[in-house]
Amino acid sequence: YEMGKLQLSYYEKCLRIIRKSRKELVSNVDMECQQLSYDLLADETHYPILSEEIRNTGEIVEDYCWIVDPLDGSHNFIAGLPAFGVSIALVKNGQSIAGVIYLPFYDLLYSAIKDHGAYMNGQKICVSTNDNLEKSMITYDNMFHSDINIIKRFEKITDRSFTVRITGSAIYDFTLIASGKIDLRIWNNTKTYDFAAGALIAEEAGGKITDFKGNPIT
């Protein structure tokens, strides 16, 4: 909640923008949320913290660690669009065992503990029961510039599904899946920070997460 309050305090106001690459921007708010996450989690545990805006070396540590995306949907946030938020997962030996996503603009908190279901503001949620692709509403990755296959997959899924949306936030789309508002989301080139909490929440809501060959994701 504290990180969400910080984001809202800057929302639609003057920001300091940092260009990480030709197609990737962050703002001073990403960095401030990053530091706040460290301060808050350090008060709770001594587990290592892997975070979007600080590039840790090596693989995910064994035993317990936190995986944090302090501001997912940064481009939305910078543009004044409401699909952005905070993602925090507690991971043990490479598997998420607890996760939270907070969408401050909507004041919605999604949470899950492994084998205990998924919740939105304390109310249990579940995925869509639709299993017909032709009737499915799908959200899609927006990383078209990174791989020609992303465009090819987009053309296939657009042709075979009912409709496709691109929201610009991986964690926001996870909440849409977990609450049954959309039927499917395709990630082509995402990061562990975007995925760790949302995948657990979607699975605990009854969803299924696989790679393109149908294998489980770690």
Summary of the structure (lengths in Angstrom):
residues: 218
radius of gyration: 16.8
end to end distance: 27.3
largest distance: 49.8
contacts: 674
relative contact order: 0.15
helix: 33%
strand: 28%
